[in-house]
Amino acid sequence: MSKKAPGGSATHDPSRSSDPWLDLLGEVDAELARLRAENKKLRARNEKLAGQLDKTRTALDIAGKAFALLEDISNSADSGEN
């Protein structure tokens, strides 16, 4: 493609192809690269969040067991007072 230089003469822009299909292919390649990079970031974030979820589930399980144990101790103490 040609564009006008400040003096009015036409110059060739080497960054642009004269073939619209090649231009489109370049745009598709750039978008694909962008999407692959975003996918990589999202997969890493997903892995991190999955690890945090596992820790949270473990903590909730421990808290539930501690609650049940304290409830059993409380019930035993209540039945022992009678």
C-alpha positions in Angstrom: 0.0 0.0 0.0 1.1 3.5 -0.6 0.7 6.6 1.5 1.5 10.2 0.9 4.7 11.5 2.4 4.6 15.0 4.0 5.9 16.5 0.7 3.0 14.9 -1.2 4.9 12.1 -2.9 3.8 8.5 -2.5 5.9 6.2 -0.3 5.7 2.4 0.2 4.7 1.2 3.7 6.6 -2.1 4.1 4.6 -3.0 7.2 1.4 -3.4 5.1 1.0 -6.0 2.5 -0.7 -5.3 -0.8 -2.7 -8.6 -0.4 -5.7 -8.2 1.9 -5.7 -11.9 2.7 -2.2 -11.6 4.1 -3.3 -8.6 6.1 -6.2 -10.6 7.5 -3.9 -13.6 8.2 -1.6 -11.3 10.1 -4.5 -10.0 12.2 -5.7 -13.5 12.9 -2.2 -14.6 14.0 -1.9 -11.6 16.3 -5.3 -12.3 17.9 -4.4 -16.0 18.3 -1.2 -15.0 20.1 -3.1 -12.6 22.3 -5.7 -15.3 23.2 -3.0 -17.9 23.9 -1.3 -15.5 26.3 -4.6 -14.8 28.0 -5.4 -18.5 28.2 -2.0 -19.1 29.8 -2.7 -16.4 32.5 -6.2 -17.7 33.2 -5.0 -21.3 33.5 -2.3 -20.2 36.1 -4.9 -18.2 38.0 -7.3 -21.2 37.9 -4.6 -23.4 39.3 -3.9 -20.9 42.1 -7.6 -20.6 43.0 -8.1 -24.4 43.0 -5.3 -24.6 45.6 -6.9 -22.0 47.7 -10.3 -23.8 47.4 -8.7 -27.0 48.6 -7.2 -25.2 51.6 -10.6 -23.6 52.4 -12.4 -27.0 52.1 -9.8 -28.6 54.5 -10.3 -25.7 57.0 -14.1 -26.1 56.9 -13.8 -29.8 57.4 -11.6 -29.3 60.4 -13.9 -26.6 61.8 -16.9 -28.9 61.4 -15.1 -31.8 63.2 -14.0 -29.4 66.0 -17.6 -28.2 66.4 -18.9 -31.8 66.5 -16.3 -32.7 69.1 -17.1 -29.7 71.3 -20.8 -30.5 70.9 -20.2 -34.1 72.1 -18.1 -32.9 75.0 -20.9 -30.4 76.0 -23.5 -33.1 75.7 -21.4 -35.4 77.9 -20.9 -32.8 80.5 -24.7 -32.0 80.5 -25.6 -35.7 80.9 -22.9 -36.1 83.7 -24.4 -33.3 85.8 -27.8 -35.2 86.2 
